[in-house]
Amino acid sequence: MEGIRRNWWVLVAGAMAAMQTAFGLTNLVEDEGGAISGRLIAFAIMVAGAVLIVVGIAARQRGRARGSVLVGVGVLPSAIGIAFLWFPPAVAYGILAMFVAWRAFKDASMMRAPSPA
């Protein structure tokens, strides 16, 4: 139970990887009058972030600090793209993404700290 309480954000990040891909795909296929090049770039950024999240979660088994950093970087497109550039109800999702990124970077920094002598 302690592991779930301490690492709940990893489960949330896994769900965010799927949601980022879905948001990127939705943005790509919905024609709201924007240029296709911009929609392709947004899709690529969202999918790249999702891939970083999945790779980071897998990498946490070998090196927790490195994996946590990858997860933190992977959720940043959601924090930036969803919270500030998309419709207002998605602000909560963006705030959650920022919190998960903060928790991932905090986890990584705790693992890199030198042990007391």
C-alpha positions as CSV (number, residue, x, y, z in Angstrom):
1,M,0.0,0.0,0.0
2,E,2.9,2.4,0.7
3,G,4.1,2.0,-2.9
4,I,0.8,3.1,-4.3
5,R,0.5,6.1,-2.0
6,R,4.0,7.2,-2.9
7,N,3.9,6.4,-6.6
8,W,0.2,7.2,-7.5
9,W,1.4,9.8,-10.0
10,V,3.0,7.1,-12.1
11,L,-0.5,5.5,-12.7
12,V,-1.9,9.0,-13.5
13,A,1.0,9.6,-15.9
14,G,0.2,6.3,-17.7
15,A,-3.4,7.4,-18.2
16,M,-2.2,10.8,-19.4
17,A,-0.1,9.1,-22.1
18,A,-3.3,7.7,-23.6
19,M,-5.1,10.9,-23.2
20,Q,-2.3,13.0,-24.8
21,T,-2.4,10.7,-27.8
22,A,-6.2,11.0,-28.0
23,F,-6.1,14.8,-27.7
24,G,-3.4,15.0,-30.4
25,L,-5.4,12.8,-32.7
26,T,-8.6,14.7,-32.1
27,N,-6.8,18.0,-32.9
28,L,-5.4,16.5,-36.1
29,V,-8.6,15.1,-37.5
30,E,-11.0,17.9,-36.5
31,D,-10.9,20.7,-39.1
32,E,-11.4,24.0,-37.3
33,G,-9.9,26.0,-40.1
34,G,-6.3,25.8,-38.9
35,A,-3.4,24.9,-41.1
36,I,-2.7,21.2,-41.4
37,S,1.0,21.8,-40.7
38,G,0.2,23.3,-37.3
39,R,-2.1,20.4,-36.5
40,L,0.6,17.9,-37.5
41,I,3.2,19.6,-35.3
42,A,0.8,19.6,-32.4
43,F,0.0,15.9,-33.0
44,A,3.7,15.0,-33.2
45,I,4.4,16.9,-29.9
46,M,1.6,15.2,-28.1
47,V,2.5,11.7,-29.3
48,A,6.2,12.3,-28.6
49,G,5.2,13.3,-25.0
50,A,3.1,10.1,-24.7
51,V,6.0,8.0,-25.9
52,L,8.4,9.7,-23.3
53,I,5.9,8.9,-20.6
54,V,5.6,5.2,-21.5
55,V,9.4,4.9,-21.9
56,G,9.9,6.7,-18.6
57,I,7.6,4.4,-16.7
58,A,9.4,1.4,-18.1
59,A,12.8,3.0,-17.4
60,R,11.9,3.5,-13.8
61,Q,12.4,-0.2,-13.2
62,R,16.1,0.1,-14.1
63,G,16.9,3.7,-13.0
64,R,14.2,5.5,-11.1
65,A,15.6,9.0,-11.4
66,R,16.1,8.8,-15.2
67,G,12.6,7.3,-15.7
68,S,11.0,9.9,-13.6
69,V,12.6,12.7,-15.6
70,L,11.3,11.2,-18.8
71,V,7.8,11.0,-17.3
72,G,8.1,14.6,-16.2
73,V,9.2,15.8,-19.6
74,G,6.5,13.7,-21.3
75,V,3.6,15.3,-19.4
76,L,4.8,18.9,-20.1
77,P,3.0,19.1,-23.5
78,S,-0.3,18.4,-21.7
79,A,0.5,21.0,-19.1
80,I,1.3,23.7,-21.6
81,G,-0.9,22.8,-24.6
82,I,-4.0,21.8,-22.7
83,A,-4.1,24.3,-19.8
84,F,-3.3,27.4,-21.8
85,L,-4.2,26.8,-25.4
86,W,-7.4,24.7,-25.4
87,F,-10.9,25.1,-24.0
88,P,-11.5,26.1,-20.3
89,P,-12.8,22.7,-19.0
90,A,-9.5,21.2,-19.8
91,V,-7.7,23.5,-17.4
92,A,-8.1,20.9,-14.6
93,Y,-6.3,18.3,-16.8
94,G,-3.5,20.8,-17.5
95,I,-3.1,21.5,-13.8
96,L,-3.0,17.8,-13.1
97,A,-0.3,17.4,-15.7
98,M,1.7,20.2,-14.0
99,F,1.4,18.4,-10.7
100,V,2.5,15.1,-12.1
101,A,5.5,16.8,-13.8
102,W,6.4,18.4,-10.5
103,R,6.1,15.1,-8.6
104,A,8.2,13.3,-11.2
105,F,11.0,15.8,-11.1
106,K,10.8,15.8,-7.3
107,D,11.1,12.0,-7.3
108,A,14.1,12.2,-9.7
109,S,15.9,14.8,-7.5
110,M,15.4,12.7,-4.4
111,M,17.1,9.7,-6.1
112,R,20.1,11.8,-7.2
113,A,20.8,13.3,-3.8
114,P,24.0,11.9,-2.3
115,S,23.5,9.6,0.6
116,P,24.7,11.0,4.0
117,A,28.2,10.0,5.0
